[in-house]
Amino acid sequence: MQNFDWIVVGAGITGSALSYELAKKGLKVLLLEKDPTYDNATRYSYGGVAYWSGTDDDSIQLCQESREIYHNLSEELGENTDFRELDLMLTIPVDNNPQSIAENYQKFFIKPQLLTPDQSVEIEPLLNPDAISGCLKLPHGHIHPQKTNNAYQQAFLRLGGTLNYEEVTQLLSKNKTVTGVKTNKQEYYSKNVVICAGGLTRYLLKHIGINVNIYFTHSQLILTPKVDIELKSLVMPGILNRLNIEEKSGDSELKSLWDNSSDQIISDVMETGAIQFLDGSFCLGQISQIISNPLAKNDQILAEKTIREGVSKILPELENLPGKLHHCLVAFCADSNFLVGKIDNFEGLHLFSGFTSTLMYAPPLARRFADWVAEDNKEMPSLL
Ligand SMILES: Cc1cc2nc3c(=O)[nH]c(=O)nc-3n(C[C@H](O)[C@H](O)[C@H](O)COP(=O)(O)OP(=O)(O)OC[C@H]3O[C@@H](n4cnc5c(N)ncnc54)[C@H](O)[C@@H]3O)c2cc1C
């Protein structure tokens, strides 16, 4: 029988960061991951750290903590995260008024600089000036997400943590109190379990009758090998339609679709974006579809064509880069920036998921979570 102080389910960036911070407190931690190939959202992320995006005292404080953590993270973990500062270029379509789009960004504590198409091309020469009415430029952080995930895991293992590749099939409990988890191989025991299962968090909790306001998109993107062309910034759209559809996901009329895991496409957006990693490879994106069945099949040929067509307009030289389409689930919650804390009516069960800007929020909140645990859960938020 194997006993742990904490069991963490899911080893994407949220689970890896949290496992490391808990182990740093001297706790005996088991991290369980079902997929040794890491075919997950962390692997396919652009790697942007939106530390400009705080809108109130709490989120501004988290942005600042995040920036500080990333500046020292490679050194602390003893592995390279490829952290750097780079420009985020938010493109504004040619038929939109740049000033009115810029207005939407005035709520953030770091305001963007509004650039004309010519000024935009000076900063990012691969942009097509005829396709945009301007760009909003913001100072962004950038990491290699999979390297950072691996760095957290290696540091966790050096602290004595255990990482096993097994799928959690059941949460074990008695009288609404967690006692451990059952995997496809064995049972593990612990008084504390935290779910970091990304897009599958909703279904894992549903099995034990817990309905949380957490959902997911099916995301599709293209990863390329190293290529010689150089993109200087992270390019994304200034109008993020995905956020609007995410907000609507909790609407009561969609409830039965989420409850019954349907293949119906609730919404579908294409947002042209591109990032080049320091090793010369690109991630081109991104299609986000809301379909409540996590196993729904996607049309790969159509998805690749749609992404390449989107890229051809904004960044024409990247349209035909060699590359392969990938798919992943991305968790989000409809009405807050994250779901972090203990589930009140289920002793020992915790959530660490559903972030709006995961790469920005997860590292500082993992640190705070471990502090709350070390101080007997004193300030740990309650969920539900
Ligand atoms: C194209 C694209 C670009 C993005 N760009 C950015 C960006 O620039 N900045 C940003 O902040 N975010 C970005 N994101 C979002 C970000 O990648 C995700 O929010 C983040 O990686 C989610 O991390 P996670 O740990 O919650 O989930 P995941 O990385 O998906 O990890 C969850 C893990 O849990 C495992 N798991 C699930 N169920 C079980 C189970 N039952 N047992 C064991 N293991 C289980 C899964 O196998 C998976 O490995 C982007 C996403 C995409 C697709």
The ligand as an ORCA input file, in Angstrom:
! r2SCAN-3c Opt
* xyz 0 1
  C      -2.393     26.709    -29.801
  C      -2.438     27.079    -28.345
  C      -1.762     28.202    -27.916
  C      -1.804     28.544    -26.542
  N      -1.080     29.643    -26.154
  C      -1.058     29.975    -24.846
  C      -0.255     31.063    -24.421
  O       0.438     31.707    -25.198
  N      -0.272     31.365    -23.083
  C      -1.026     30.651    -22.176
  O      -1.008     30.980    -20.973
  N      -1.784     29.614    -22.566
  C      -1.804     29.253    -23.874
  N      -2.553     28.171    -24.281
  C      -3.323     27.440    -23.271
  C      -2.390     26.565    -22.440
  O      -1.600     25.793    -23.298
  C      -3.178     25.647    -21.533
  O      -4.121     26.400    -20.810
  C      -2.278     24.936    -20.529
  O      -1.206     24.300    -21.157
  C      -3.111     23.929    -19.758
  O      -2.289     23.240    -18.851
  P      -2.945     22.074    -17.993
  O      -1.888     21.526    -17.138
  O      -4.181     22.600    -17.359
  O      -3.482     21.023    -19.080
  P      -2.696     19.991    -19.995
  O      -1.415     20.530    -20.478
  O      -3.664     19.524    -21.016
  O      -2.348     18.808    -18.983
  C      -3.338     18.021    -18.373
  C      -2.749     16.630    -18.245
  O      -3.631     15.814    -17.470
  C      -3.533     14.503    -17.978
  N      -4.704     13.757    -17.538
  C      -6.001     14.000    -17.841
  N      -6.809     13.091    -17.261
  C      -6.001     12.260    -16.556
  C      -6.245     11.117    -15.768
  N      -7.480     10.646    -15.566
  N      -5.185     10.471    -15.199
  C      -3.916     10.933    -15.381
  N      -3.624     12.021    -16.158
  C      -4.658     12.679    -16.731
  C      -3.479     14.702    -19.478
  O      -2.943     13.570    -20.142
  C      -2.584     15.937    -19.586
  O      -1.229     15.615    -19.786
  C      -2.527     27.768    -25.621
  C      -3.189     26.625    -26.059
  C      -3.135     26.260    -27.401
  C      -3.818     25.007    -27.830
*
